[in-house]
Amino acid sequence: MRYYIDANSTNLDYLQARLQATDLIPSQQPLLTDMVKKMDSLQKAGINSLDDLRTSLKNKKTLASLADNSGVDSDYLVLLRRVVESFFPKPQALKVFDWLDKRTIDTLKRLGANNTRQLFEAVSSRNHAYAKNTDLNKKVLSELISLSDLSRVQWVSPTFARVLVAAGFTSAAAIAKANPEVLHDAIMRANKDARFYKGKVGLRDIKRLVTAAAYVP
């Protein structure tokens, strides 16, 4: 199973549909302005996939070139880049989950799994043997696998992944299927009991989370 969506086979129709279906935060709302026209202009400039788009928005030089070739304003492209890159959360080093057994994390590192992407893709393979390794704490391994899965969801930090596990939601698929109000209440209870973070996460943000999880492979 892929850690991310396949950027090579994902076209701009997907991007347009995802932006339209998402409750964008206020700073991202300008992306919806004349979006159909702008996506069409990007396609005419040779952008046919998310991979093409990410490559063309990689730095100031390539972004400026795409703006010139497509006629799409550079400020729009900068904002588009931020949103598209958020679809591909940076893998977290397993060591950031420092409340878990360090010995297990060190063992996984020696076995080639140093971050959430490496662990997730390894356990998604039919050939992985982590579960049979006697040097690994199976309970810790199971939690790390859950944390790695949840880390694929847009906006989920290591701390928030921990809260989700404590709330009983241990996979991206479980988040995608969740009733937002039920998920919100479970998160509130888990955080009240353990005080993982200060403040509160609103129901609207939880609805955004559920939407984002639905796009995870």
C-alpha positions in Angstrom: 0.0 0.0 0.0 1.2 3.5 -0.9 2.1 6.0 1.9 0.9 8.8 -0.4 -1.4 9.2 -3.3 0.3 8.5 -6.6 1.3 11.9 -7.9 2.2 10.6 -11.3 -1.2 9.1 -12.1 -3.3 11.8 -10.3 -4.5 14.6 -12.6 -5.7 18.1 -12.2 -9.3 17.0 -12.2 -8.6 15.3 -8.9 -7.0 18.5 -7.6 -9.9 20.6 -8.6 -12.5 18.2 -7.2 -10.5 17.9 -3.9 -10.3 21.7 -3.5 -14.0 22.1 -4.2 -14.9 19.4 -1.7 -12.7 20.7 1.1 -13.7 23.3 3.6 -10.7 25.5 2.9 -9.4 27.8 5.6 -9.8 31.5 4.8 -6.3 32.0 3.5 -6.8 29.2 1.0 -10.2 30.4 -0.3 -8.6 32.4 -3.2 -7.8 29.1 -4.8 -11.4 28.7 -5.8 -11.5 31.9 -7.7 -11.7 31.1 -11.5 -10.2 27.7 -10.6 -11.6 25.9 -13.6 -10.1 28.4 -16.0 -6.7 28.3 -14.2 -6.6 24.5 -14.1 -7.3 24.5 -17.8 -4.5 27.0 -18.4 -2.1 24.8 -16.4 -3.0 21.8 -18.5 -2.4 23.8 -21.7 1.0 24.6 -20.3 1.8 20.9 -20.0 0.8 20.2 -16.4 -1.1 16.9 -16.6 -0.5 15.4 -13.1 0.3 16.4 -9.5 3.8 15.3 -10.1 4.1 17.7 -13.0 2.7 20.4 -10.9 4.9 19.8 -7.9 8.0 19.7 -10.1 7.0 23.0 -11.8 6.3 24.7 -8.4 9.5 23.4 -6.8 11.4 26.7 -6.6 11.0 30.4 -7.5 12.6 29.9 -11.0 10.4 27.0 -12.1 7.3 28.7 -10.5 8.0 31.9 -12.4 8.4 29.9 -15.6 5.1 28.2 -15.1 3.4 31.6 -14.4 4.8 32.9 -17.7 3.8 29.9 -19.7 0.3 29.4 -18.3 -0.7 33.0 -17.5 -1.7 31.9 -14.0 -0.7 34.5 -11.4 2.5 33.6 -9.4 0.7 34.5 -6.1 -2.0 31.9 -6.9 0.7 29.3 -7.8 2.5 30.0 -4.5 -0.7 29.3 -2.6 -1.4 26.3 -4.7 2.0 24.9 -4.0 1.4 25.2 -0.2 -1.9 23.3 -0.4 -0.6 20.6 -2.8 2.5 20.0 -0.7 0.2 19.5 2.4 -1.2 16.5 0.6 2.2 14.8 1.1 3.0 15.1 4.8 6.7 14.8 5.6 7.4 11.4 7.1 8.1 11.6 10.8 11.2 10.1 12.3 10.2 7.3 14.6 12.3 8.8 17.4 9.8 11.7 17.7 7.4 9.2 19.3 9.6 9.5 22.4 7.0 8.3 24.8 7.4 4.8 23.4 10.1 2.2 24.1 13.4 3.5 22.7 14.8 0.0 22.3 12.1 -1.0 19.9 12.6 2.2 17.9 16.4 1.6 17.8 15.8 -2.0 16.6 13.5 -0.8 13.8 16.1 1.7 12.7 18.7 -1.1 12.5 16.1 -3.1 10.4 15.7 -0.2 8.0 12.7 1.6 9.3 13.8 5.0 10.5 10.6 7.0 9.8 6.8 6.6 9.5 6.9 6.1 5.7 9.6 3.4 5.9 7.7 1.5 8.6 4.3 1.8 7.0 5.5 0.6 3.6 7.5 -2.2 5.2 4.5 -3.6 7.1 2.3 -3.1 4.0 4.6 -5.6 2.3 3.7 -9.3 2.4 7.3 -10.0 3.1 7.9 -8.0 6.3 9.0 -10.0 9.3 8.8 -7.4 12.0 6.0 -9.1 13.9 8.1 -12.2 14.3 11.2 -10.4 15.5 11.8 -11.3 19.1 13.8 -8.1 19.8 10.7 -6.0 19.2 8.0 -5.1 21.8 4.9 -6.2 19.9 2.6 -3.7 21.7 5.0 -0.8 20.9 5.3 -2.0 17.3 1.5 -2.1 16.9 1.3 1.5 18.2 4.1 2.7 16.0 2.3 1.2 13.0 -0.9 3.0 13.9 1.0 6.3 14.4 2.7 5.8 11.0 -0.6 5.2 9.3 -2.2 8.3 10.9 0.8 10.4 10.0 -0.2 10.1 6.4 -3.2 12.3 7.0 -2.9 16.0 6.2 -2.3 18.1 9.3 -1.7 15.2 11.7 1.3 15.9 13.9 3.0 13.3 16.1 1.2 14.6 19.1 -2.2 14.6 17.4 -1.5 11.1 16.1 -1.0 10.1 19.7 -4.3 11.7 20.7 -6.1 9.8 17.9 -4.7 6.5 19.1 -5.7 7.3 22.6 -9.2 8.1 21.4 -9.5 4.7 19.7 -8.9 5.8 16.1 -5.8 3.9 15.0 -5.8 4.3 11.2 -6.4 6.7 8.4 -9.3 4.5 7.3 -10.9 4.7 10.7 -10.7 8.5 10.6 -12.2 8.6 7.0 -15.2 6.5 8.2 -15.7 8.4 11.4 -18.7 10.5 12.4 -17.0 13.9 12.9 -19.0 14.6 16.1 -18.2 11.2 17.6 -14.5 11.7 16.7 -14.5 15.2 18.1 -16.0 14.0 21.4 -13.5 11.1 21.6 -10.6 13.4 21.0 -11.8 15.8 23.7 -12.2 13.0 26.2 -8.7 11.6 25.5 -7.0 14.9 25.8 -8.9 15.8 29.0 -7.7 12.6 30.6 -4.1 12.8 29.4 -3.6 16.5 28.6 -1.6 15.9 25.4 -2.0 19.5 24.3 -3.5 22.8 25.6 -6.6 24.4 24.0 -9.3 22.7 22.0 -9.7 21.5 18.4 -13.0 22.6 17.0 -15.6 20.4 15.3 -15.0 22.2 12.0 -11.4 21.2 12.0 -12.3 17.6 12.8 -14.6 17.7 9.8 -11.7 18.8 7.7 -9.6 16.0 9.2 -12.2 13.4 8.2 -12.3 14.8 4.7 -8.5 14.8 4.4 -8.4 11.2 5.6 -10.7 10.1 2.9 -8.0 10.9 0.3 -5.3 8.8 1.9 -4.6 5.6 0.0 
